[in-house]
Amino acid sequence: MTTTSSLERLEAKKRELEAKIANAKAKLSKKTRAEDTRRKILVGAAIIAANNTEDPRMPDALLASLLGEYITVARDRSFLGLPPLPPSPPEAN
């Protein structure tokens, strides 16, 4: 038979484990975001370096095309000197 103090100890242990799990999840999420950011910076640096050295695999036209197609946030387009995207047509119901 479980006494009240045993139950309280088990509940305290459960809260402690839940806090440790939450902390481990937060650390993993932070690490994943940092790795994603680093990957983006390195890929961008490689593309810029290829374009700056006039590598035939990354001509200005290809870079401009990629940026124009994949940079869709208005403030990012403005920062990069890209024209605004045309307004999206309204969706049919």
N, CA, C and O atoms as CSV, one atom per row, in Angstrom:
chain,resi,resn,atom,element,x,y,z
A,1,MET,N,N,0.840,-1.184,0.000
A,1,MET,CA,C,0.000,0.000,0.000
A,1,MET,C,C,0.885,1.248,0.000
A,1,MET,O,O,1.841,1.338,0.771
A,2,THR,N,N,0.566,2.195,-0.855
A,2,THR,CA,C,1.356,3.416,-0.982
A,2,THR,C,C,0.869,4.454,0.011
A,2,THR,O,O,-0.327,4.727,0.111
A,3,THR,N,N,1.814,5.027,0.745
A,3,THR,CA,C,1.438,6.068,1.696
A,3,THR,C,C,1.448,7.421,0.998
A,3,THR,O,O,1.958,7.554,-0.114
A,4,THR,N,N,0.890,8.406,1.652
A,4,THR,CA,C,0.838,9.757,1.092
A,4,THR,C,C,2.239,10.292,0.850
A,4,THR,O,O,2.484,10.907,-0.188
A,5,SER,N,N,3.175,10.075,1.783
A,5,SER,CA,C,4.533,10.585,1.602
A,5,SER,C,C,5.236,9.893,0.433
A,5,SER,O,O,6.022,10.525,-0.274
A,6,SER,N,N,4.962,8.600,0.222
A,6,SER,CA,C,5.534,7.892,-0.926
A,6,SER,C,C,5.005,8.484,-2.221
A,6,SER,O,O,5.759,8.689,-3.173
A,7,LEU,N,N,3.727,8.754,-2.253
A,7,LEU,CA,C,3.100,9.338,-3.433
A,7,LEU,C,C,3.670,10.728,-3.705
A,7,LEU,O,O,3.946,11.077,-4.853
A,8,GLU,N,N,3.844,11.512,-2.656
A,8,GLU,CA,C,4.412,12.853,-2.819
A,8,GLU,C,C,5.839,12.780,-3.362
A,8,GLU,O,O,6.220,13.588,-4.209
A,9,ARG,N,N,6.628,11.819,-2.883
A,9,ARG,CA,C,7.994,11.654,-3.381
A,9,ARG,C,C,7.975,11.258,-4.861
A,9,ARG,O,O,8.770,11.765,-5.652
A,10,LEU,N,N,7.081,10.366,-5.224
A,10,LEU,CA,C,6.980,9.946,-6.622
A,10,LEU,C,C,6.556,11.108,-7.527
A,10,LEU,O,O,7.079,11.269,-8.630
A,11,GLU,N,N,5.607,11.912,-7.050
A,11,GLU,CA,C,5.160,13.064,-7.835
A,11,GLU,C,C,6.289,14.092,-7.974
A,11,GLU,O,O,6.438,14.706,-9.031
A,12,ALA,N,N,7.073,14.280,-6.932
A,12,ALA,CA,C,8.209,15.208,-6.997
A,12,ALA,C,C,9.238,14.688,-7.999
A,12,ALA,O,O,9.787,15.457,-8.789
A,13,LYS,N,N,9.493,13.393,-7.963
A,13,LYS,CA,C,10.430,12.784,-8.909
A,13,LYS,C,C,9.920,12.941,-10.337
A,13,LYS,O,O,10.697,13.206,-11.255
A,14,LYS,N,N,8.612,12.777,-10.522
A,14,LYS,CA,C,8.005,12.933,-11.853
A,14,LYS,C,C,8.208,14.362,-12.354
A,14,LYS,O,O,8.579,14.565,-13.510
A,15,ARG,N,N,7.966,15.359,-11.489
A,15,ARG,CA,C,8.153,16.763,-11.895
A,15,ARG,C,C,9.614,17.028,-12.260
A,15,ARG,O,O,9.907,17.740,-13.220
A,16,GLU,N,N,10.527,16.442,-11.477
A,16,GLU,CA,C,11.949,16.611,-11.747
A,16,GLU,C,C,12.312,16.008,-13.110
A,16,GLU,O,O,13.040,16.625,-13.887
A,17,LEU,N,N,11.810,14.814,-13.398
A,17,LEU,CA,C,12.085,14.171,-14.682
A,17,LEU,C,C,11.461,14.949,-15.837
A,17,LEU,O,O,12.075,15.088,-16.895
A,18,GLU,N,N,10.255,15.452,-15.641
A,18,GLU,CA,C,9.607,16.250,-16.693
A,18,GLU,C,C,10.410,17.507,-16.980
A,18,GLU,O,O,10.532,17.914,-18.136
A,19,ALA,N,N,10.964,18.130,-15.934
A,19,ALA,CA,C,11.786,19.326,-16.128
A,19,ALA,C,C,13.065,18.970,-16.886
A,19,ALA,O,O,13.498,19.721,-17.760
A,20,LYS,N,N,13.670,17.827,-16.555
A,20,LYS,CA,C,14.883,17.403,-17.257
A,20,LYS,C,C,14.584,17.108,-18.726
A,20,LYS,O,O,15.380,17.445,-19.602
A,21,ILE,N,N,13.448,16.485,-18.994
A,21,ILE,CA,C,13.048,16.187,-20.372
A,21,ILE,C,C,12.839,17.487,-21.142
A,21,ILE,O,O,13.306,17.619,-22.273
A,22,ALA,N,N,12.141,18.445,-20.539
A,22,ALA,CA,C,11.892,19.730,-21.196
A,22,ALA,C,C,13.213,20.445,-21.485
A,22,ALA,O,O,13.380,21.041,-22.549
A,23,ASN,N,N,14.145,20.383,-20.537
A,23,ASN,CA,C,15.446,21.022,-20.717
A,23,ASN,C,C,16.215,20.356,-21.857
A,23,ASN,O,O,16.822,21.041,-22.680
A,24,ALA,N,N,16.192,19.033,-21.906
A,24,ALA,CA,C,16.895,18.313,-22.975
A,24,ALA,C,C,16.287,18.638,-24.337
A,24,ALA,O,O,17.016,18.804,-25.315
A,25,LYS,N,N,14.964,18.730,-24.409
A,25,LYS,CA,C,14.297,19.081,-25.670
A,25,LYS,C,C,14.675,20.487,-26.104
A,25,LYS,O,O,14.921,20.726,-27.286
A,26,ALA,N,N,14.724,21.424,-25.156
A,26,ALA,CA,C,15.086,22.811,-25.477
A,26,ALA,C,C,16.525,22.888,-25.996
A,26,ALA,O,O,16.798,23.612,-26.954
A,27,LYS,N,N,17.443,22.148,-25.372
A,27,LYS,CA,C,18.838,22.145,-25.824
A,27,LYS,C,C,18.953,21.572,-27.232
A,27,LYS,O,O,19.687,22.102,-28.066
A,28,LEU,N,N,18.230,20.494,-27.493
A,28,LEU,CA,C,18.265,19.877,-28.817
A,28,LEU,C,C,17.705,20.830,-29.869
A,28,LEU,O,O,18.262,20.952,-30.960
A,29,SER,N,N,16.609,21.501,-29.543
A,29,SER,CA,C,16.003,22.453,-30.470
A,29,SER,C,C,16.962,23.607,-30.762
A,29,SER,O,O,17.099,24.029,-31.911
A,30,LYS,N,N,17.620,24.113,-29.724
A,30,LYS,CA,C,18.578,25.213,-29.902
A,30,LYS,C,C,19.739,24.764,-30.780
A,30,LYS,O,O,20.174,25.508,-31.659
A,31,LYS,N,N,20.246,23.547,-30.547
A,31,LYS,CA,C,21.350,23.022,-31.340
A,31,LYS,C,C,20.932,22.848,-32.795
A,31,LYS,O,O,21.701,23.169,-33.702
A,32,THR,N,N,19.739,22.350,-33.024
A,32,THR,CA,C,19.238,22.137,-34.382
A,32,THR,C,C,19.120,23.467,-35.124
A,32,THR,O,O,19.514,23.567,-36.286
A,33,ARG,N,N,18.577,24.490,-34.453
A,33,ARG,CA,C,18.454,25.817,-35.073
A,33,ARG,C,C,19.832,26.390,-35.396
A,33,ARG,O,O,20.035,26.958,-36.469
A,34,ALA,N,N,20.776,26.241,-34.470
A,34,ALA,CA,C,22.128,26.766,-34.692
A,34,ALA,C,C,22.792,26.064,-35.873
A,34,ALA,O,O,23.460,26.710,-36.680
A,35,GLU,N,N,22.615,24.750,-35.981
A,35,GLU,CA,C,23.196,24.014,-37.101
A,35,GLU,C,C,22.561,24.423,-38.426
A,35,GLU,O,O,23.248,24.525,-39.443
A,36,ASP,N,N,21.249,24.656,-38.412
A,36,ASP,CA,C,20.560,25.089,-39.631
A,36,ASP,C,C,21.067,26.464,-40.058
A,36,ASP,O,O,21.305,26.696,-41.243
A,37,THR,N,N,21.232,27.366,-39.108
A,37,THR,CA,C,21.752,28.700,-39.408
A,37,THR,C,C,23.168,28.615,-39.968
A,37,THR,O,O,23.497,29.286,-40.946
A,38,ARG,N,N,24.003,27.789,-39.344
A,38,ARG,CA,C,25.381,27.640,-39.830
A,38,ARG,C,C,25.402,27.084,-41.246
A,38,ARG,O,O,26.181,27.543,-42.082
A,39,ARG,N,N,24.549,26.095,-41.523
A,39,ARG,CA,C,24.473,25.497,-42.862
A,39,ARG,C,C,24.089,26.561,-43.892
A,39,ARG,O,O,24.682,26.620,-44.969
A,40,LYS,N,N,23.108,27.396,-43.571
A,40,LYS,CA,C,22.676,28.449,-44.491
A,40,LYS,C,C,23.798,29.456,-44.751
A,40,LYS,O,O,24.000,29.892,-45.884
A,41,ILE,N,N,24.518,29.817,-43.699
A,41,ILE,CA,C,25.615,30.776,-43.858
A,41,ILE,C,C,26.706,30.188,-44.741
A,41,ILE,O,O,27.217,30.869,-45.630
A,42,LEU,N,N,27.067,28.929,-44.506
A,42,LEU,CA,C,28.131,28.304,-45.286
A,42,LEU,C,C,27.732,28.127,-46.751
A,42,LEU,O,O,28.540,28.371,-47.646
A,43,VAL,N,N,26.501,27.710,-46.997
A,43,VAL,CA,C,26.042,27.560,-48.382
A,43,VAL,C,C,26.025,28.921,-49.073
A,43,VAL,O,O,26.470,29.054,-50.213
A,44,GLY,N,N,25.510,29.923,-48.375
A,44,GLY,CA,C,25.499,31.269,-48.945
A,44,GLY,C,C,26.901,31.778,-49.232
A,44,GLY,O,O,27.143,32.393,-50.271
A,45,ALA,N,N,27.827,31.522,-48.313
A,45,ALA,CA,C,29.215,31.962,-48.504
A,45,ALA,C,C,29.830,31.277,-49.726
A,45,ALA,O,O,30.547,31.912,-50.500
A,46,ALA,N,N,29.551,29.988,-49.897
A,46,ALA,CA,C,30.087,29.267,-51.056
A,46,ALA,C,C,29.523,29.822,-52.358
A,46,ALA,O,O,30.253,29.984,-53.336
A,47,ILE,N,N,28.234,30.112,-52.371
A,47,ILE,CA,C,27.605,30.655,-53.580
A,47,ILE,C,C,28.169,32.041,-53.900
A,47,ILE,O,O,28.473,32.335,-55.056
A,48,ILE,N,N,28.307,32.879,-52.894
A,48,ILE,CA,C,28.861,34.218,-53.101
A,48,ILE,C,C,30.303,34.132,-53.593
A,48,ILE,O,O,30.695,34.857,-54.507
A,49,ALA,N,N,31.096,33.237,-52.982
A,49,ALA,CA,C,32.493,33.084,-53.406
A,49,ALA,C,C,32.574,32.622,-54.857
A,49,ALA,O,O,33.387,33.131,-55.629
A,50,ALA,N,N,31.730,31.657,-55.228
A,50,ALA,CA,C,31.727,31.175,-56.613
A,50,ALA,C,C,31.352,32.300,-57.570
A,50,ALA,O,O,31.962,32.444,-58.629
A,51,ASN,N,N,30.359,33.089,-57.204
A,51,ASN,CA,C,29.916,34.192,-58.053
A,51,ASN,C,C,30.976,35.284,-58.144
A,51,ASN,O,O,31.199,35.845,-59.217
A,52,ASN,N,N,31.628,35.587,-57.026
A,52,ASN,CA,C,32.654,36.641,-57.005
A,52,ASN,C,C,33.901,36.261,-57.784
A,52,ASN,O,O,34.604,37.138,-58.286
A,53,THR,N,N,34.188,34.975,-57.896
A,53,THR,CA,C,35.366,34.538,-58.646
A,53,THR,C,C,35.011,34.230,-60.093
A,53,THR,O,O,35.825,33.702,-60.850
A,54,GLU,N,N,33.794,34.566,-60.456
A,54,GLU,CA,C,33.288,34.348,-61.814
A,54,GLU,C,C,33.369,32.876,-62.224
A,54,GLU,O,O,33.661,32.547,-63.374
A,55,ASP,N,N,33.106,32.011,-61.258
A,55,ASP,CA,C,33.025,30.576,-61.535
A,55,ASP,C,C,31.897,30.365,-62.538
A,55,ASP,O,O,30.781,30.832,-62.309
A,56,PRO,N,N,32.160,29.677,-63.639
A,56,PRO,CA,C,31.129,29.516,-64.665
A,56,PRO,C,C,29.912,28.732,-64.177
A,56,PRO,O,O,28.868,28.746,-64.829
A,57,ARG,N,N,30.035,28.052,-63.046
A,57,ARG,CA,C,28.880,27.314,-62.511
A,57,ARG,C,C,27.919,28.232,-61.762
A,57,ARG,O,O,26.794,27.830,-61.463
A,58,MET,N,N,28.347,29.475,-61.450
A,58,MET,CA,C,27.483,30.406,-60.729
A,58,MET,C,C,27.534,31.780,-61.383
A,58,MET,O,O,28.015,32.736,-60.776
A,59,PRO,N,N,27.037,31.890,-62.631
A,59,PRO,CA,C,27.032,33.203,-63.288
A,59,PRO,C,C,26.018,34.143,-62.621
A,59,PRO,O,O,25.104,33.708,-61.921
A,60,ASP,N,N,26.209,35.426,-62.859
A,60,ASP,CA,C,25.317,36.434,-62.286
A,60,ASP,C,C,23.851,36.138,-62.590
A,60,ASP,O,O,22.989,36.292,-61.725
A,61,ALA,N,N,23.574,35.714,-63.819
A,61,ALA,CA,C,22.178,35.460,-64.211
A,61,ALA,C,C,21.563,34.328,-63.391
A,61,ALA,O,O,20.395,34.400,-63.007
A,62,LEU,N,N,22.342,33.290,-63.126
A,62,LEU,CA,C,21.821,32.178,-62.327
A,62,LEU,C,C,21.576,32.619,-60.894
A,62,LEU,O,O,20.544,32.289,-60.308
A,63,LEU,N,N,22.513,33.357,-60.331
A,63,LEU,CA,C,22.348,33.856,-58.967
A,63,LEU,C,C,21.116,34.757,-58.876
A,63,LEU,O,O,20.311,34.622,-57.955
A,64,ALA,N,N,20.971,35.664,-59.824
A,64,ALA,CA,C,19.810,36.567,-59.826
A,64,ALA,C,C,18.506,35.776,-59.956
A,64,ALA,O,O,17.513,36.094,-59.303
A,65,SER,N,N,18.518,34.756,-60.793
A,65,SER,CA,C,17.329,33.926,-60.975
A,65,SER,C,C,16.969,33.188,-59.692
A,65,SER,O,O,15.805,33.149,-59.295
A,66,LEU,N,N,17.978,32.600,-59.043
A,66,LEU,CA,C,17.729,31.872,-57.792
A,66,LEU,C,C,17.198,32.797,-56.703
A,66,LEU,O,O,16.232,32.470,-56.013
A,67,LEU,N,N,17.834,33.943,-56.558
A,67,LEU,CA,C,17.386,34.896,-55.540
A,67,LEU,C,C,15.966,35.369,-55.837
A,67,LEU,O,O,15.127,35.439,-54.939
A,68,GLY,N,N,15.707,35.689,-57.088
A,68,GLY,CA,C,14.379,36.173,-57.460
A,68,GLY,C,C,13.291,35.145,-57.211
A,68,GLY,O,O,12.164,35.496,-56.863
A,69,GLU,N,N,13.628,33.880,-57.390
A,69,GLU,CA,C,12.627,32.820,-57.221
A,69,GLU,C,C,12.419,32.413,-55.760
A,69,GLU,O,O,11.289,32.164,-55.338
A,70,TYR,N,N,13.500,32.347,-54.998
A,70,TYR,CA,C,13.402,31.766,-53.662
A,70,TYR,C,C,13.365,32.765,-52.517
A,70,TYR,O,O,13.012,32.390,-51.399
A,71,ILE,N,N,13.713,34.011,-52.754
A,71,ILE,CA,C,13.607,35.025,-51.698
A,71,ILE,C,C,12.233,35.662,-51.842
A,71,ILE,O,O,11.986,36.432,-52.771
A,72,THR,N,N,11.340,35.330,-50.909
A,72,THR,CA,C,9.939,35.758,-51.053
A,72,THR,C,C,9.477,36.743,-49.986
A,72,THR,O,O,8.413,37.346,-50.129
A,73,VAL,N,N,10.255,36.919,-48.919
A,73,VAL,CA,C,9.873,37.857,-47.863
A,73,VAL,C,C,10.216,39.272,-48.327
A,73,VAL,O,O,11.340,39.537,-48.752
A,74,ALA,N,N,9.245,40.172,-48.242
A,74,ALA,CA,C,9.404,41.528,-48.781
A,74,ALA,C,C,10.634,42.246,-48.221
A,74,ALA,O,O,11.379,42.864,-48.981
A,75,ARG,N,N,10.858,42.176,-46.922
A,75,ARG,CA,C,12.010,42.892,-46.333
A,75,ARG,C,C,13.331,42.282,-46.787
A,75,ARG,O,O,14.325,42.995,-46.923
A,76,ASP,N,N,13.354,40.965,-47.024
A,76,ASP,CA,C,14.572,40.315,-47.524
A,76,ASP,C,C,14.837,40.724,-48.975
A,76,ASP,O,O,15.980,40.975,-49.358
A,77,ARG,N,N,13.779,40.787,-49.769
A,77,ARG,CA,C,13.919,41.207,-51.169
A,77,ARG,C,C,14.431,42.645,-51.228
A,77,ARG,O,O,15.314,42.968,-52.023
A,78,SER,N,N,13.871,43.494,-50.388
A,78,SER,CA,C,14.297,44.888,-50.349
A,78,SER,C,C,15.773,44.989,-49.942
A,78,SER,O,O,16.531,45.746,-50.549
A,79,PHE,N,N,16.176,44.241,-48.933
A,79,PHE,CA,C,17.561,44.238,-48.458
A,79,PHE,C,C,18.525,43.836,-49.569
A,79,PHE,O,O,19.614,44.398,-49.682
A,80,LEU,N,N,18.129,42.867,-50.387
A,80,LEU,CA,C,18.985,42.377,-51.466
A,80,LEU,C,C,18.835,43.182,-52.760
A,80,LEU,O,O,19.486,42.876,-53.759
A,81,GLY,N,N,17.987,44.200,-52.744
A,81,GLY,CA,C,17.798,45.026,-53.934
A,81,GLY,C,C,16.959,44.353,-55.005
A,81,GLY,O,O,17.066,44.688,-56.184
A,82,LEU,N,N,16.125,43.405,-54.600
A,82,LEU,CA,C,15.242,42.721,-55.552
A,82,LEU,C,C,13.923,43.469,-55.644
A,82,LEU,O,O,13.491,44.088,-54.671
A,83,PRO,N,N,13.281,43.418,-56.800
A,83,PRO,CA,C,11.983,44.077,-56.908
A,83,PRO,C,C,10.933,43.331,-56.091
A,83,PRO,O,O,11.066,42.130,-55.855
A,84,PRO,N,N,9.891,44.040,-55.661
A,84,PRO,CA,C,8.827,43.363,-54.914
A,84,PRO,C,C,8.141,42.310,-55.786
A,84,PRO,O,O,8.087,42.433,-57.010
A,85,LEU,N,N,7.625,41.287,-55.136
A,85,LEU,CA,C,6.865,40.287,-55.854
A,85,LEU,C,C,5.509,40.862,-56.226
A,85,LEU,O,O,4.970,41.682,-55.483
A,86,PRO,N,N,4.945,40.455,-57.356
A,86,PRO,CA,C,3.596,40.931,-57.693
A,86,PRO,C,C,2.605,40.348,-56.686
A,86,PRO,O,O,2.843,39.283,-56.116
A,87,PRO,N,N,1.494,41.055,-56.473
A,87,PRO,CA,C,0.508,40.535,-55.533
A,87,PRO,C,C,-0.034,39.181,-56.014
A,87,PRO,O,O,-0.193,38.950,-57.213
A,88,SER,N,N,-0.308,38.307,-55.064
A,88,SER,CA,C,-0.871,37.005,-55.400
A,88,SER,C,C,-2.317,37.185,-55.835
A,88,SER,O,O,-3.041,38.014,-55.285
A,89,PRO,N,N,-2.736,36.398,-56.832
A,89,PRO,CA,C,-4.150,36.477,-57.227
A,89,PRO,C,C,-5.018,35.909,-56.111
A,89,PRO,O,O,-4.610,34.994,-55.396
A,90,PRO,N,N,-6.218,36.460,-55.972
A,90,PRO,CA,C,-7.103,35.944,-54.913
A,90,PRO,C,C,-7.458,34.480,-55.190
A,90,PRO,O,O,-7.616,34.066,-56.339
A,91,GLU,N,N,-7.576,33.714,-54.110
A,91,GLU,CA,C,-7.934,32.308,-54.248
A,91,GLU,C,C,-9.416,32.157,-54.540
A,91,GLU,O,O,-10.247,32.869,-53.976
A,92,ALA,N,N,-9.739,31.225,-55.426
A,92,ALA,CA,C,-11.140,30.945,-55.739
A,92,ALA,C,C,-11.733,30.093,-54.632
A,92,ALA,O,O,-11.079,29.195,-54.102
A,93,ASN,N,N,-12.962,30.381,-54.294
A,93,ASN,CA,C,-13.621,29.621,-53.223
A,93,ASN,C,C,-14.357,28.453,-53.764
A,93,ASN,O,O,-14.970,27.703,-53.004
